[in-house]
């Protein structure tokens, strides 16, 4: 008996359901190579039913390369489907869920996500979350809001080890001249680390070719000597 059009559609749906079950199982496999291939396959043949699982997996995936492929797979799906799920993840109690959602939002680049990049995320106690929020904010900030963003980012100057400070400086430098008032104010702070970080970042804004290591060490020297770093400018 010949299959009707309705029967054919039902069969296709059963096949897609079966494929989704296999993909979900592979994304949870104990072998990272299997999870990587599964994420690639899902991104190659996107289907909205995969979005929830991809986001869920991002929050627990221990391997960087697999997480990156999961993010790529999410970018292959319609923003109308991914955006609401990712925005919910920003309120997760799990730090990795927040940081990966932020990272994915930066790759998608849809500025409708901008209102969700809150001061709480930009100053998150988890450094990976904060660093992801800084990068994402710079990508999504609307025209005219750069100065306000710079003022919030400047509150984080002096935070963390060298890698974290470099991430913040890069974010501030990407905003251009709009950051200079906030950096000048921070350079007058009493905390030496905050002052040095502000001076080093200001140097990088003015001279992007200057290396961060040189800029921060020079700024520390200036702070130790009691200078402002602006003598002769």
Secondary structure, DSSP 8 states (H G I E B T S, - for coil): ----HHHHHHHHHHHHHHHHHHHHHHHT-S-HHHHHHHHHHHHHT--GGGHHHHHHHHTT---HHHHHHHHHHHHTS-HHHHHHHHHHHTT-SSHHHHHHHHHHHHHH--GGGGGGS-HHHHT-SSHHHHHHHHHHHHHH--TT-HHHHHHHHHTTTT-SSHHHHHHHHHHHHHTGGGGHHHHHHHTT-S-HHHHHHHHHHHHHHH-TTS-HHHHHHHHHHHHHTT--S-TT-
